[in-house]
Amino acid sequence: MNMSMTNSFSPGMMPVTLSGLGVQTSTGLTLPASSAAWRGRLNAFKECSYLRSSISENALTVAFLETLSEETFCLDRMKAMTHEAVRECLQALLVDNGCEEPLPVLLALPAPRPGLEAKELGALAKQIIANMPLAVDIPRCSMIMTGHAGGLMVLGQAIALIASGNASACVVCGIESYKNIDTLHWLESQNRLKSIAQPHGFIPGEAAGAVLVTNLEFAKKYHLPSFAQVLATCHSMEPKPWYTFELSIAEGLTKTFHGVLTADMPIANETWADLNGELWRAEEWALAYIRTGSRHGEPLAIHHPCESWGDVGAASGILLAALSGYELARRRQHGMTAFIWTASDTTPLRSACLLRYLEEVKR
C-alpha cells in the first residue's frame, strides 16, 4: 500500500457533495436524534449485566443500541443498523423513485479480530449490498477491513470514481459493533477498556453511518440537498503505531494532515476526531496539530463524539462526516469548514478529509 493517497478538489472544480446522510447510533435511531444527543452531552454508557469481565467478573460498561434485541450480536446488529442508516441516507432519492442508475456501494468494516473473522465480514458485506433499496453497480462495489480509518478511505475511493466519470454518485457506509464477548475479552486483555483500574481506556460502542456522495448534476437531477462539499481526502501509514511499543512522533498522522490542510485549501474552522480516551490517540493528535497549527482556526474547536456514543471503530469516519456535514448545514454558515480525522487501532492507517458548507450548492 502506498504511503498516502490524496484526492483534492479546488473551489474552481465541479464540487463533489454529500447529498444524503444517515446514521444509527447507541444515542439515536436517526441523524437528527444522534446529533441532538451529542449537542446535549447525553451518552449511552451502561453496565451490561450479561457481558462480564474475564478478570473481575464485573459487568462491562458499553454503549450499545437498546432497541435491538439483547439476543443479537455484532454481525446481526451491524446488518440491522446499516439497513436503517442507508434508508435514512437515501430517503430523498427514494422518494423521487426515479433513479434507475445503478450506484456503487463502498463499505468500511472492522479489521478481523477475535470474535469476528474475515469470512464473516465478507458474508456481511454481500448481505448489505444485496439488501440495498436501489440498483447497485456490482462491479464497482468494494469493501475494506481496516477499522477506524476505513470510512474516510472509502470516501476517497468514492470521490475518485465520481471525478473519473465512472460514477455520478456512490453510497458509502461505515459499520461497527463490539458486541461479542470474545472481542470484549480480547480488548480487556490489552488493558484497553475503560474502567476504574484503567481511566484511559475506551467504552465500546456500535453504529452505522451512510453518506450519498454525488456530483452536482446528479444532485440537481434528483432534487437532492447538498449538505457539504468534499474538498479533499487523504490517508497515510503510521510507521510506528502504538502497538509496536516504539516511540511514535506521529509521522503518519502528520502526513495525513498535510495532505488535506494544504496551502490552497481553506483553514479548518473546526475539527472532528475519533478521540476515545486512549492516550496514544491524544499524543498523535497533539504532535500532528502542533505541526499544522497555522491551518486550524483560532480558538481551536475540536469535537469528539465518542464521549456520547462510545468508540465506534470502523463506523467512525462516515459517522463523523455525516454528523459534521449535518451540523454545517444546520448552522448555515457560508464557507464554514470541518476537518475530520481518524486513526485505526490494529492497522497503521490514518485518514482525514475536509468538508465545506456553501450556500450556492444548496438546492
N, C-alpha and C positions, 0 to 999 in steps of 0.2 A: 504494500500500500504506500502511495506517495506520502511525503511528509505533510503536505497540505493540498487542499483544493479550494479555490475561491471562485464564486460566481458573483460578479459585481455588476451593478446597473447604475448608470449615471442618470441625473434628472432629465437629460435630453432624450433618453431611450424610451421605448414603449414600456410603460410600467407593468410589472407583474404584481398582482394584488391578492390579498386574502379576501375572497368573496363569499366565504361561508365558514362558520366557526361552530364547533360543538364539543362539549366535554361532559364527562360524568366522573365525579369525584366522591370521596367519602363525606364531603361537606355540601354536596348539591347534585341533584339529578340533571341539571342543565347549567349552561354557562352563566346566565344571569344569577342563578341561585349560588353557584360556587363563587362568583365574583362578589356578591353581597356578603357571603360568609367571610371571605378574605378581608374585605374592607371593614367589616365589623369585628375583626380579630377573633372570630369564632374558630374552634377546631373540633376535630372528630376523635381526639385521643381517648382511648378507653381500654381498661384492662379486659382481656378476653378470657373468660373462665375455663374454656376448653383448649386454649393454646397456652401451654405452660413451659416454663424454663426447664431446660435439661440439667441445670446446675442447682437452682434453689427450689424448683417446682412451683414457684410463684406464677401467677397469671402474667402473661406478657402484655405490654402496652402496645396497641396497634391503632391504625386509623383505617378501618375497613367500612365499606358501604353497608349500612344496616338493612337496607331494603332488599338486599339479596339474601337468599336463604342461607342459614348457618351451615347447611349440609353441602353447599357448593364450595369448591376450592379454586385455586388460581386459574386453571385453564378455562373452566366454565364461566368464571367470573369475568375474565378478560374478554371472552366472546360476547357475553351479555352487555358489558359496559361499552364495548366498541360499537355494537349494534345501535345503541341509543345515541352515542356521540355522533355517529355518522348520520343518523336520521335528523338530528338537530342541525348538523353542519349543512346538509343538503336540502333542508326544508324549503328554502326559497326556490331552488332549482326543481324540486319535485312538484311543488305547487303549480309551476308553469306547465309541467307534464309534457313538454315538447322537445326535451333533449333526447335525441336518438344517437348522438355521437358517443361511442364507447370511450370511457376515460380510464387512464392508467391509475392503479391503486398502489401506493407505496407504503410499506409498513415498517415501523421501528419496533422491535421486540426485545425482550430481555436477552442477555447473554446466557447460554446454558449454564446451569448451576445445580447443586444438589436439590433434588425435588423437581427439576424442570429440565428435561432432556431436549437436545436439538431436534430430534424427530417429532417430539410432541409439539414444539413450536412451529415446525414446518406444516404439520397437520392443521394446527390452529390457523395459520396464515391462509391455507387453502379454504378452510371453512368460512373465514371472514370475507374473503374475496367472492366466494360462491354466494354469499348472502347479501351482497351489495344491492341496494334498492334501485340500481340503474345498470345500464350496459357497461361492461368492463372490457378495456383493451388488454386482454390477457398477455400478449407478447411483451408489452411494456411494463407489466407489473413487476415489482421487486420487493424484497424484504432484506433487512439486515438485523443481526442479532448482536448488538454491541452495548446494550444498556443505555445509560443516561444520554450519551452524546448522539445516539442514533436518530432521534427525531429531527434535529436540525440538519443532520447529514442527508436524510431522505428529502427534506425540504429543499436542499440544494440540488438534489437529483431532479426533483420536480421542476425547479426553475430552469435547469439545463434542458429538459425535454421541451418546455414551452419556448425558451429562447431559440432553440434549434429548429422550431417549427414542427417537431414530431408530435406535439400535443398542444391543444389550446387550453386545456385545464387538466388538473390532476387532483385526486383525493389522497391526502397524506394523513396517516394515523400513527400515533404512539400509544403503546399499551403496556400496562404493568399490573401485577398483583403479587404481593409477597405472602399470600395466604396459603402456605404449605409448611407443615411442621418441620420437614427436613431442611427447607430453606431457612426457616427461622432459627433452628438449632445450629445450622452452619454459620449464620451471621453472628449468633451468640458465641460460638466457639472462637470467633475472630475478635471478640470483645467490641462489637460494633453497634449493638442495640443499646438504646438509651435506657438507663436505669439509675437507681440511687448510687450504685457502685461505678457506673460509667456515665457521668454527666455529659460527656462529649460524643455520645452515640446518637443514633437517629431512630425515629419511630417509623416502622414500616407501614406503608400505605398501599393504595391501589387506585388506579384511574385509567381512563381512556380519553384521548384527545383526537380531534379530527379537524383538518382545515381543507377547504377547497381553494386551490391556487389556480388563478386564471390570468389570461391576458385581458386587456380592456375590451377587445372585440367580443370575446365570449361573454364577459360580464354584461355588456350592453345588450347583446342578443337575447339573453335570458333574464334581463331586468334584475340583475343581482347587485347587491351593495358592494362597496369596496371598503372594508374595514381599515386596511392599512396597506401601503405599498411596501414590497420587499426590496430593499436596496442592495443587500449583499449577504452572502453566507460564506462560512469558511470552516474547515476542520483541520486539525493537526494532531501529530503524535507526541505524547509526553515521553521523553527519553528515560526519565527516572520517576515513574509513578510511585505512589505511596507504598504499594505492596512489595516493591523491591528493597525497601528499607535503606535506600541510598538517599543522600542529601539532594533534595529537589530544589531547583531555582525557578521552577515553573516555565521552562523554555517553551514547552508545547502550548500552554495556555496563552503565554505572551505572544507567540507567533500567530495564534488564532485571533487574538485581539487586534494585532497589527493588520491582519488580513481583512478585517471588517472596518476598523476605525481608521481608514486611510485619510490622507490629506484632502482628497476630493469628495469625501463623504461628510455629511453634517455631523456635528458633535452629538454625542449620546446624551439626551436630556434626562433619561432615567435608565437604570439597569435592572434586569430581571435575571435571577440566578437560581440554581438548584442547591444553594447552600442549605445543608440539612443538620448542622450541628457538629459534624465531624471536623476535626482540626485541620486535616490535610487540605480540605477544600478551602477553608478560610485562609490558610497560608498561601496556597497557589493564587487565590484571588488577590490577596494583598500585594504579592510580588508583581502580578500582571497589571494591576491597577496603578501601582507606582510608576511603571514604565510607560503607561499610556494615559496618565492623568490629564494631560492637556486636551485629550479628545473626549473627556467627560465634562458634563455641565457642573456648575457650582451653584449652591452646595450639592454634594453628591446625593442622589436619590436612588437608593437600592432597595429592591423588593425580593423577598424570598418566601414564597407561599408555602414552603414545606412546614412553616410554623402553623399552617392551617390544616393542610391535608396530609402531612407526613411526607416521607420520601416516596416519590412515585417513579423511580427508576427510569425505564425506557419510555415512559409517558412524559417525562419532564420537558423535553424541548418543545413538543407540539402543544402541551398544556400551557407552557409559558407564552408561546406565540399566540395561542388563542386568547388567553387572558389579557395579555398586554395589548393585542390588537383590539379587543373589545373595549378595554379601558381608554385607548387612544380615541376610538370612535365615540365612546360615550361622553368624553370630555370635550370633543370637538375643538381641539387646539391646533390650528393650522400650523403645519411644519414640525409638530412635536415628534420626537423620535424615541424609540425604545430599543435598547441594546440587550440582547439575550445571550447568555452563555450557559453551557452545561459541561460536566466532566464525568466520564464513565469511571466506575469504581473497579471493575475487574478487567478492563482493557485500557490501553494508554491513550484513548481518543479524547480529544477536547473539541468542542464545536461552538459556533456563535452565529448570530445573524443580527441585522439591523432593519427595523421597521420604521416607517414614517406615515403619519396621517396627513393627507392633503385634501382640502375641501373640493378641489376641482376633479378628483377622481370619484367623488360621491355621486350616486345617481339621484 
